[in-house]
Amino acid sequence: MVRAFDPVVNGQVLQFKYNPQNNTFVDILKGSEWNFEGVAINGEMKGKKIIRLPYDERFWFEWVAFHPDTELYITRS
């Protein structure tokens, strides 16, 4: 599963580091802990929420099934 978020909170651009111990993210600037829904659950920014961006990861076989007339260009390097 993939999710994308706008990392700007109150005009500050946050950078996140994944914490595999509890499946959360820590913002490097403030040290706040964020969950997979984009909500700060601990730290200085607790209660703040980042905006989830639309993102749709697709595979070629899905695309071509619905768009069979898509032209494919192959380049070789």
DRENGU-848904 format. One record per residue: x, y, z of N, C-alpha, C in turn; residue in one letter. Coordinates in steps of 0.05 Angstrom, whole numbers, plus 5000, padded with zeros to 4 digits. Example, Ala and Ser with C-alpha at 12.3 -4.5 7.8 and 13.67 -1.06 7.14 Angstrom:
REM DRENGU-848904
526448865156524649105156526449345156A
525749555142527349795143525850015157S
END
This chain:
REM DRENGU-848904
501749775000500050005000501850255000M
501050454985502550694983500750934989V
501651125004500251375009502151605005R
501151824996502752064992501452295007A
503152465020502152685035503652945028F
502353165032503653425030505153475056D
507753495057509253515082509353795095P
507753975085507854255096505754285119V
506754375142504954425165505754705176V
503754875177504255155186506555285172N
506755245146508955365130511655235132G
511855025148514354885151514254625135Q
516354575120516554325105517954115122V
516453905129517453695146518853475130L
520753345141522053115130521552885149Q
520852655138520152425155522052195152F
522352055174523951805175522151585186K
522151355172520451135180521551005205Y
519650935224520350795248519150515247N
520650315239519550045235518749915262P
519650015284518949885310515949905316Q
514650125308511850155313510250245288N
511450225265510150285239509150575238N
510850765248510151045247512451195233T
512051455231514051635219514751855238F
517251925239518152145257519152375240V
518052615245519052845230521652935242D
523652965225526353025234526553295247I
524953495237525153765247524153795276L
521853675282520553715308520653465326K
521253235314521252985329518552875336G
516452975323513752875328513352605313S
511652445325511152175313508452185299E
508352085274506052095257505151815249W
502551775248501551515240501051505210N
500151275200499751225172497451375160F
495851505177493651665167494451965164E
496952025172497852305169497252475193G
496852355216496252505241498552475260V
499352705272501452695292500252585318A
501352365328500252235351501952285377I
504352385374506052455397507852685389N
508752835409510653045405509453325402G
511053515395510353795393507953845374E
507753685354505653725334503253545338M
503053415361500853235367498153365359K
496553215345493953315336493853445309G
496153515299496353635272495953415251K
495053495228494553305206495753415181K
497053235166498053315139495953225118I
495953365096493953315075494853075058I
493052885055493552655038493052735009R
494952664992494852734964493652494948L
492252564927491152344910493452194897P
493451934899495551774887494251504880Y
494751414856493651154847495851004832D
496850804846498950644834497750434816E
498450434791497250244771499350074759R
498549854747500249684732499549694703F
501449644685500949654657498549484648W
498349244658496149064650493349184657F
493249334679490749464686490149694666E
492149854661491750084643490849994615W
492349804604491749714576489049574574V
488149454595485549324594483249534590A
483549764602481549974599482150174577F
484650184567485550364546487050214525H
485650034510487049864491488350014467P
487450254462488650404440491050574447D
492050534471494450684480496850614463T
498250824454500650774437503050744456E
504650554450507050494466509450564450L
511250724462513750804449516050674465Y
517750534451519950404464522450534454I
524150614473526750724465528950544475T
531050534461533350364470535750554474R
537150504495539450674501542050534495S
END
